[in-house]
Amino acid sequence: MMQETIMVKGMSCQHCVKVVSAILGGLDGVSGVVVDLASGQVTFKAEVAIDRQLLAHKLDDAGYELP
């Protein structure tokens, strides 16, 4: 299992934290999602490599962005 940290733009409140956590937590093999609202960093554990395009698309649909 690997740990990864990404930046997510557009988060501004606890609702955003919940949405981003749910998006990442809904991906196969992802667990332990921790969102730091102040820095925009999201750390998670993944059993397999995450498809960045799929993640970017899901975040974009919710109004967030991978820089």
HELIX and SHEET records of a PDB file:
HELIX    1   1 GLN A   14  GLY A   25  1                                  12    
HELIX    2   2 ARG A   52  ASP A   61  1                                  10    
SHEET    1   A 3 MET A   2  MET A   7  0                                        
SHEET    2   A 3 GLN A  41  ALA A  46 -1                                        
SHEET    3   A 3 VAL A  30  ASP A  36 -1                                        
END                                                                             
